[in-house]
Amino acid sequence: MLRGLPVLAHEMPSFDPTDVPDAPVPLFAAWFATAVTAGVDEPHAMTVSTVDADGFPDARVLILKDLDDDGWAFATSATSAKGRQLAGNPRVALTFHWRELGQQVRVRGFARPADPAASRQDFLARPFGSRVATLTGRQSEPLADRAALDIAFARSRALIGADPDLVAESHTVYRVRPETVEFWQADRERRHVRLRYRRTPDGWDRELLWP
Ligand SMILES: Cc1cc2nc3c(=O)[nH]c(=O)nc-3n(C[C@H](O)[C@H](O)[C@H](O)COP(=O)(O)O)c2cc1C
């Protein structure tokens, strides 16, 4: 079954790596806008990889919450597995895969908590259901049974209902300052284009990579 499945067989855009901005964020923004226009499903979903205290990698999908000149931002609980891992080691990798376009973007950098006001603002901007889930907390802790979850959600619903400004203390926006960013464009003949930006003391270097 696996061998019969096509991969990178559809029509995909071409990418000229000589016609790019000096820094990676504007190129990411342009690729992202194209992904949205092309109707890519959940283009803001990315794999966030961290390492634990034993150097064991861990990875999960998160939503991109913000992008600015300083880099990428996501939001999660500081007390979750990933939050604890980041407290011990801020090294992080982000991977975007836009299947419909045959594109991948790989970011490596350092994740730091944003200031508490930004985390608070992010929490209050979330839909009611997300706030209920986040306020309930205990993300990544073992759950004895689903009934315990229902009880905890009901309690969080009541708390937020009574005080709409209530904020989950552990909710944290993390900003990722990139060290390297790679743009990968698939080619049906497997002559994939790989362009890597690398941070230098004065800005960014760029280099092509063998596919
Ligand atoms: C599409 C998608 C989006 C998600 N977005 C988030 C998110 O923005 N924040 C978050 O904490 N978890 C998000 N999750 C859940 C995480 O993948 C993960 O299960 C959770 O954060 C616990 O991870 P941890 O045990 O490594 O801390 C998302 C999952 C999916 C599939």
The ligand as an SDF file (V2000), in Angstrom:
LIG
                    3D

 31 33  0  0  0  0  0  0  0  0999 V2000
   -3.8040   21.1610   14.4070 C   0  0  0  0  0  0  0  0  0  0  0  0
   -3.3830   21.1560   15.8680 C   0  0  0  0  0  0  0  0  0  0  0  0
   -3.2080   22.3620   16.5170 C   0  0  0  0  0  0  0  0  0  0  0  0
   -2.7980   22.3990   17.8510 C   0  0  0  0  0  0  0  0  0  0  0  0
   -2.5570   23.6180   18.4240 N   0  0  0  0  0  0  0  0  0  0  0  0
   -2.0930   23.6580   19.6930 C   0  0  0  0  0  0  0  0  0  0  0  0
   -1.7060   24.9160   20.2710 C   0  0  0  0  0  0  0  0  0  0  0  0
   -1.7400   25.9810   19.6230 O   0  0  0  0  0  0  0  0  0  0  0  0
   -1.2710   24.9070   21.5610 N   0  0  0  0  0  0  0  0  0  0  0  0
   -1.1660   23.7500   22.2970 C   0  0  0  0  0  0  0  0  0  0  0  0
   -0.7580   23.8270   23.4610 O   0  0  0  0  0  0  0  0  0  0  0  0
   -1.4940   22.5470   21.7600 N   0  0  0  0  0  0  0  0  0  0  0  0
   -1.9420   22.4770   20.4790 C   0  0  0  0  0  0  0  0  0  0  0  0
   -2.2540   21.2520   19.9170 N   0  0  0  0  0  0  0  0  0  0  0  0
   -2.0680   20.0260   20.7440 C   0  0  0  0  0  0  0  0  0  0  0  0
   -0.5800   19.6260   20.7430 C   0  0  0  0  0  0  0  0  0  0  0  0
   -0.2500   18.9730   19.5320 O   0  0  0  0  0  0  0  0  0  0  0  0
   -0.1820   18.7190   21.9330 C   0  0  0  0  0  0  0  0  0  0  0  0
   -1.0050   17.5740   21.9510 O   0  0  0  0  0  0  0  0  0  0  0  0
   -0.3040   19.4140   23.2980 C   0  0  0  0  0  0  0  0  0  0  0  0
    0.1560   20.7590   23.2240 O   0  0  0  0  0  0  0  0  0  0  0  0
    0.5080   18.6720   24.3660 C   0  0  0  0  0  0  0  0  0  0  0  0
    1.8660   18.6250   23.9900 O   0  0  0  0  0  0  0  0  0  0  0  0
    3.0320   18.2560   25.0330 P   0  0  0  0  0  0  0  0  0  0  0  0
    2.5600   17.0370   25.7960 O   0  0  0  0  0  0  0  0  0  0  0  0
    4.2380   17.9660   24.1860 O   0  0  0  0  0  0  0  0  0  0  0  0
    3.2430   19.4540   25.9160 O   0  0  0  0  0  0  0  0  0  0  0  0
   -2.6280   21.1810   18.5770 C   0  0  0  0  0  0  0  0  0  0  0  0
   -2.8080   19.9680   17.9130 C   0  0  0  0  0  0  0  0  0  0  0  0
   -3.1700   19.9540   16.5800 C   0  0  0  0  0  0  0  0  0  0  0  0
   -3.2970   18.6080   15.8690 C   0  0  0  0  0  0  0  0  0  0  0  0
  1  2  1  0
  2  3  1  0
  2 30  2  0
  3  4  2  0
  4  5  1  0
  4 28  1  0
  5  6  2  0
  6  7  1  0
  6 13  1  0
  7  8  2  0
  7  9  1  0
  9 10  1  0
 10 11  2  0
 10 12  1  0
 12 13  2  0
 13 14  1  0
 14 15  1  0
 14 28  1  0
 15 16  1  0
 16 17  1  0
 16 18  1  0
 18 19  1  0
 18 20  1  0
 20 21  1  0
 20 22  1  0
 22 23  1  0
 23 24  1  0
 24 25  2  0
 24 26  1  0
 24 27  1  0
 28 29  2  0
 29 30  1  0
 30 31  1  0
M  END
$$$$
